């Protein structure tokens, strides 16, 4: 027969396992699978990431670059 589990000992053991081995996945009856992770991992995963548009706009300014179209005609080709 199974022994009752002391919740505080179990939680401390789980915290130690998360710190040592990384996130842990648990099957909880009625809730499917849950993942326990450290606060540092949670903060890293939930921080807002820069969007592609923001990344493009944060690049170097091209205001001083003179861009002109090549005046030569394109070459002829046939299919």
C-alpha positions in Angstrom: 0.0 0.0 0.0 1.2 3.5 -0.8 2.4 5.8 2.0 0.8 9.3 2.2 3.1 11.9 0.7 4.1 14.9 2.9 3.2 17.9 0.6 6.0 20.1 2.0 8.7 17.4 1.5 7.3 16.7 -2.0 7.3 20.3 -3.0 10.8 20.9 -1.7 12.1 17.8 -3.5 10.4 19.0 -6.7 12.0 22.5 -6.3 15.4 20.9 -5.9 14.8 18.7 -9.0 13.7 21.8 -11.1 16.8 23.7 -10.0 19.1 20.8 -10.8 17.6 19.3 -14.0 15.4 22.1 -15.4 11.6 22.1 -16.0 9.7 19.1 -14.9 6.4 17.8 -16.5 3.8 16.3 -14.3 0.6 14.4 -15.1 -2.2 15.7 -12.8 -5.5 13.8 -12.8 -8.2 16.1 -14.2 -5.8 18.7 -15.5 -3.7 16.9 -18.1 0.1 17.6 -18.0 1.6 20.6 -16.2 5.1 21.9 -16.3 7.0 23.2 -13.3 9.8 25.6 -14.0 12.0 28.0 -12.1 11.1 31.7 -11.7 14.2 32.7 -13.8 13.0 30.4 -16.6 9.5 31.8 -16.4 10.7 35.4 -16.5 13.0 34.6 -19.5 10.2 32.9 -21.4 7.5 35.5 -20.7 9.6 38.6 -21.4 8.4 40.6 -24.4 10.5 40.0 -27.5 11.2 42.6 -30.1 9.0 42.3 -33.2 10.4 42.0 -36.7 9.2 45.5 -37.5 10.9 46.9 -34.3 14.1 45.1 -35.3 14.0 46.6 -38.8 13.3 50.1 -37.5 16.2 49.8 -34.9 18.7 49.4 -37.7 21.0 52.1 -39.1 19.4 55.2 -40.6 19.7 55.4 -44.4 18.7 59.1 -44.7 22.2 60.1 -45.8 22.5 57.3 -48.4 21.9 58.4 -52.0 20.0 55.6 -53.7 19.5 55.9 -57.5 18.0 53.5 -60.0 20.4 52.2 -62.6 19.5 54.2 -65.8 20.7 51.4 -68.1 17.8 49.5 -69.8 17.3 45.9 -68.7 18.5 43.1 -71.0 16.1 41.5 -73.5 15.2 37.9 -73.0 12.6 35.5 -74.3 10.9 32.4 -72.9 
